[in-house]
Amino acid sequence: MRFLYILIFSAVLSSANESVYSEVKSIIAIMESSNKHTVVNRNGFLGKYQFGAMSLVDIGFLKLENYRALTYTKKTKTRAAKVMWRDGYNLTKFLNDQNNWNIEGGKQAFLNSTELQDKAMDKMLRINTKRLLQKGFDLSDPSFAKSMLIASHFGGVGSAEKYAKEHKDYKDDFGTSISKYYNAGNGHYNP
């Protein structure tokens, strides 16, 4: 029954989601990279939406088997599952290796193409929408949907859920908090 609800709810929201997705993409691009598609941050995140390996694996741009072979997860004070790298690897080294990519030209092709980055973001938004619906979130309010999708992009669906339900304010390696991203969906972000 819950699965049927999710399917019906998803179909009803599909056209409304396009407007929400467009706004979410604009907000994230400004927050993550000042809308610059060739940006690579010091931790190795890529492009105007600052994708890491896990998201690029989720959408099929990176090879899952290579990612799994070189990573493991570890519980930390702020994360249920922080990704750790094996054998001297890190995100930058992994993304620089053409053999880890499913797209021709790998990292450079991804950075050079706003179309690929937008396609990646569209896929990620749909995946995160499905995950949020499966967790029981009602995304019919566009403001709440934007907040949850932006927060999910920043810290993952699990961290967005914890913030929405418990106000647990996860921070990344740069000290940026999930609350900043969540609040951007409510119009509380001025670039």
N, C-alpha and C positions, 0 to 999 in steps of 0.2 A: 504494500500500500504506500509506504513512504517513497519507494522508487517511482511509482506512478505519479505521486504528488510532485516530485522533483522534475520528472519529464514534462508534465503539464505546466508547472510553474516556469520552467526554462523556456518553453515554447511561447508562453504569454509575454515573458520579459525580453524575448530576443530583439524585438525592434527597439524597445526602450533601452536595452543594454547598449546598443550601438552608440547612442548619445552619451550614456554614462562612460562607455569605454573610450570614446573620443576625448572627453574631459579628463579622464584618469590618465590617459597617455600624455596629454599636454602637461598636466601637473607633474607627473613623474619625470618627464623629460627635462623640465625646468629645474626641478629639485635635484635631480641626480647629476646633470651634466651641463646645465644652462643651454639645453637643446643642441649640444654639440655631439655629432655622431661618431667622431673619431677619438673621443676621450677614453683613456685607460687610466683608472686611478692607481694609487700606489699599492693596493692589494690585488690588482689585476682585473678588476671588474671592467666590463667592456661596453662602449657605445653610449648612446644618448639615454638609454634606460639602465645602464650599469648592470648588465647581466653577469652572473657568476656561473660556474660550471653546473651546479645543480639545476638551475632553471633551464640552461641550454640543453641539458640531458632530458629534462621533462618534456621539452618541446621537440626533441628529436634532432637537434643540431649537433650534439656531441654523442659519442658512442658510450652507451651505458656500461658495457662490459669493461672498457678501459677505465672509466671513472670508478667503478666498484673495485677494480684491481688495485687502484692507487689511493683509495680513501677508506676511512673508517669513522665511526661516530663516537663521541665521548660526551657524557653528561657533564655539564658545567653548572656553575651557580646560576647563570641566567638562561641557559639553553638546555632543553631536554636532549638534544642531539646536535652537538657542534661537529662540523666536518673537519677531520684531521687528515693530513697527507702522509703517505708512506714514502720510504726510500728517497728522501731528500726532495721530493716533489713539493710544489706549491701551485697555487692557481695559475700564476703567470707561466710557469714552466709547462704545465698541462695544456693551457690554451695555445701556447706557442707551437706545440707539436701537431703538425698537419694530420698525423695518423689518428688523432683523437676526434677529428671532425667528420661529420657526415655531409658537409657541404663543400663543394669544390672551392679551393682557395683558402679554406679554413678561416683563421682569425682575421687575416687581412681582408678577405672578401667580405666578412661580416662587418668589419669596421668601415669599409668603403661603401657599403650599401644601406642607405636609409630604408629602402624597400624591405630588405631582409630583416632589419631591426624592427620595423613596424610589423612585419609578418610574425616575428618572434613574440612581440608584445601582444599581438592579437591572440595568438595561441595561449600564451601564459595567462591572459585575463580570462579566457574561457575555462582553462583548467582551474584557476583559482575560484571562479564563480561556482563551478561544479563542486569543488571541495567545500566551499562555504555552505552551499545548499545542503550537501550531505551531512554537515555538522549541525544542520537545523536552523541556520540563519535565514531570516526573512529579508531579502534584498530588494523588496518592492519600493522602499523609500530611496530615491536616487542619492540623497546626501549620505545616508548610511552605507549604501552599496559602494559609493566612491571611497568613503573612509575605510571600509573593510578591504577593498581591492588595493588601495594605495598602501595601507599598513601591511597587507599580505605580500606585496611586492618587496617591501623593505625587510620584513623579518620572517616571512613565511606565514602560512595560514594558521599554524599553531600559535605563533606569537601574537598574531592579530586577534585570534580567539581569546587568548589570555588577557589581552588589553581590553577588549570589548566587555568581557565578563567580570574580570577581577581587577582591572586597571594596573596590571603588572607591566611596568614601563621598561621593556627591554632596550638596551643600548648597544650599538655596534662598536667596532674597533675605533671609530672616529669620535665616539661619545654622542652620536646622534641618537635620539630616542624615537621609539615607535610612535609615541604620542604626537610628535611633530608631524609625522606622516599621516596618522589617523586624522588629526585635526585639519590637515590640508583638504581633506574630502568635504569638510564642513565650511570651506571657504576661508579658513583661518591661516592662509599662507600668502605672504607677500614677498615675491622674489626680489 
